[in-house]
């Protein structure tokens, strides 16, 4: 499988006439005044993605650029971008794939489904790492999008899998999805929800803002409620016809073929020693969360 063909800046200007090369130039000039930012490695496409996600608000764009490239230093799933055996194992355990079927509002969706039901094979941190790497390549190909929808299929998920969830990584992931990703997370659907889904929600809700909680939808086994958000015929057909193992193999090959992209991406990190003001740290991001962790338990 060849390396991804990233969407061009010219195509982005066509898609988004409200964004101009002058906007990108102004943002890049601002970045040059921030010595800690890796401005030489940040592409024009990166800038367009941030500016679009920030709804062309210059101040919010600056904040998001700083936050995103700072978190890449701090969050575990950005600290290891190696195409290695643990990543391959993660893709043998979970299917993570963008769907062709879009929501009734036109949002693209990413679908996640377990492949290997053995909880001992489930390494949560590696699956999250795979998810973020797949999303990075998806944005390189897709470019700007009005929003993103996540679909988690809990069919064949057991309580044993919940015990494998690393809450520190989960906290980082949900913060990143809501605050720092270059596309807005619009909806979160859990389908084929088992009777213990409340245990999962008890673990994750402390990491979810009010806005995301309002878009969270739980669809129990046999429920038709997903029809409100998707054309159920198209979605069911795509999920049913997807060969999870085959698609995961294709995804693994795609990641391997784009190893150079991830090598280059690993240079997109702030240099905290050059930051003109106080450094960003995990304790500042998650201050006051210690009690939350103590309270989170699975019965």
N, C-alpha and C positions, 0 to 999 in steps of 0.2 A: 504494500500500500504506500503510495507516494506521500511526501510531506504535504501538509495542508496548504492550500492556496488561500492566503489571507485576503480578505476584502480590501479593496484599494481605498485610499483616502478620497480619490476622485469620486468613487461610487458613493461614499458616505456623504459627500457634499450634495450629490444628486438626491439621495434619500432624505437629507435634512437641509433644505434650503435656508433654514433659519440659522445654520452654522456656517461660518465663512472661514477662509484661510486667515483672514485678519484676526479672528477670534483666537485661532490656534497660535498665531504669532504673538499675540498679547499675553497668552497664558505662558508660552515658552519664555518670553522676556521676564515675566514674573519669576518663573522657576530659576532663572539665572541669578536672581537676587537671594535665593535660598541655598546656601552653600552645602547643606546636608543632603539635598535631593540628588538622586542619580540622573540629572537632567540629560546627560549624554547618552543614556540608555533608554530613556522614555521616548516612545515613538509618537508621531503625529496621530496615529490611530488610537493610542492610549489616551491622548489628550481629548480627542473627539468623543471617545466612550465616556470619559468622566464628565465632560461638558454636557453631553446629552443626558446622562443619568442625573445630573444636577439641574436639569431643565433650564440650561443656559444662564444659570445664576453664577456669576463670576466668583463671588465670595465662597459659595458652597463648593464650587469646583476646586478652589485652592485648598479648602479644608479636606476634601476627599482625596486629592492627590497626596497631601501630606500624610493623612491617616493610612491610606492603602499601602503606600510604600514603606511606612513605618511598621505596620503590622506584619509585613513580610519578613521583618527581622525577628519578630516576637512570637508569632503563631507557629506551632509545631508543623502544621501541614505545608508551610512554605519553607521550612528549614531543610527539608530533604526532598529534592526534586530528581533524585536518581531513578533511572529506569532499571529497576533491579527485581530480584526474585520476590521480595515482599510485596511489591506492586503487582507483579503477575499473580501472586496468590490472592490478592485482594480482588482482582478481576475474575478469578476462578470462583470466588465466593459470592460476589454480588454483580448483577447486571446494572450498569449505569449508562444510560444512553439518551441523547436528545431524540424526541419524537418528531415525526413529520406532521402528525395531527396537531392542530392548534386549538386553543380554547375558543369558545363562542365570541370572546372579546379580541381574538387574534393574537393572544400571547403564545410564544413557544413554550414547550414543556420538556422537562427532564424526568425520565422515568427510572425508578430504582426498584429492583426485585431480587430476592435472594436466590442463589443458584445452588449452593451447597448448604444443606440444612444442619450440618454438624456445628454446634455453637463453638466448639474448640478450634474450628478453622477460621472463625470470625475474629479478625483483628481490627477493631473499630478505627484506630488511628490510621491504619493503612488504607482502609476503605474511604475514609474522609480525604486522605491525601490523593487517592485516585480520583475521587469526585471533583476536587478542586482543579486537578490537572486536566481532566476532561472538559471542565467548564472553561478553562483558559484557552484550549484549542477551539472549543465551540465559538467563543467570542471572537477569536481571530478569523474564523470563517464567516460567522453570522454578522459581525459588526454590531451596530446599535440595534436595540430592540425596545419596544414600548414597555416590556416587563418580562418576567420569567415566572413560570409555574413549576412547582415541585410535586411529583406524584410518588408516594411511597406505598408500594404494594406489600402488605404484611401477610399475605398468603404464605404459609409454611414457616413463618417466623415463630419462634417459641420463646418462653420465658428465659430459657438459657441464653438466648441472644442478648436480652436486656442486661443480663449480668456482665456482659462483655463490653458494655458502653463505658467509655472513659469520659467522665463528666467534665474534666478539664478541657478535653478536646471538643466535646459537644458545646461547651460554653463559648470557646473560641470560634467554632464553626458558625453558630447562630449569630454571634456578634458580627462576624465577617459578612454573612449573608444579608443582614439587615442594615449594616452601617457602612460597609467598605467595598462591597462588590460593585463592579462597573455596570451593573444592570439592576433595576429594582425588582425585588422579590414581591410578586403580586398576590400569589395564592399558594397554599400548601394543602395538598390533599393526601389523606391516608385512606387507602382502599383495602377492602377485605379485612377490615379491622377486627381483631379477635376480641374475646371478652376481657382480656387483660390489657387492652389498649390504654385504659386509665392509668396503669402503672407507668407506661411509657410517657404519657402526658405529664404525670406528676414529676418526672425527671426533667422534661424539656421545657415545660411552661415557665419556670423561673428565668429562662434564657430568652424568652420571646416577648417582644414589646407588644403593647396593646394593638398596634396596627396589624401585626402579623397574626395575633390571636383572633382578630376579627375576620381574617381570611382563612383561618384553619377550618377545614371541613373533614369530618370523620364519616366514612362510608362503610357501613357494615356489610358482611357477606350477603350477597343477593340484593343489596340496595340499588335502586335506580336513581339515587340522588345526584350521581355524577353527571346525569343528562343535563342538568341545569348549567353545567360549565363546559361540557364537550358534546360534540355529536357522538352519541354513544356507539353508533354503528361503526363510525370511522375509528374511534379509539379502541373499541373492543377488537375490531378486525386487526388493527396494527399490533396490539399486545398479543393477541392469539397467534398471529402469524410470525411474530418475532421468535427466532430461534436464539434463546438467551445465550447459550454456550457459544454459538457461532458469532453472534454480535460481540460478545465479550472478547473472543479471540481477535476479531477485527479491530476492536478498540485497543487491545494490547499491541497489536502490530502497528497501529496508527501512532501510539505513544512512542514506540521504539523508533519509528521512522522520523519522528519529530524531536529526537533527543537534542539536536542542536538548538531548537527553539527554547527548550528548558534550560540548557546551559546558558544561553543569552539572558533568559528571564532571571536567572539567579543573580545577575548583576544589578537588577532593579531593586536596590536596597538603600535605605538612607544610611548616612554616616553620622551617627549620633554625636560623635566627637566634634563635628562641625556645626551642629545645630546651634543657632544663635540664642535660643531660649532654653528652657528646661527640657530635659530629655523625656521622651514618652516611655512609660514602663507598664508592665502588666498590672502592678498594684494600682496605678492611676486609672487604668481602663476598667478594672474590676474591683474597685474599692467598695468595701462593704458587703462583698459576696461571701465572706467566710461562713457566716451563719447559715446561708442558703445551702452550702455544701454539707454542713453538719446535719441539716434537716432532711436532705435527700437520701432516702433509703428505699430499697425494694423489699417488701415483706415476703 
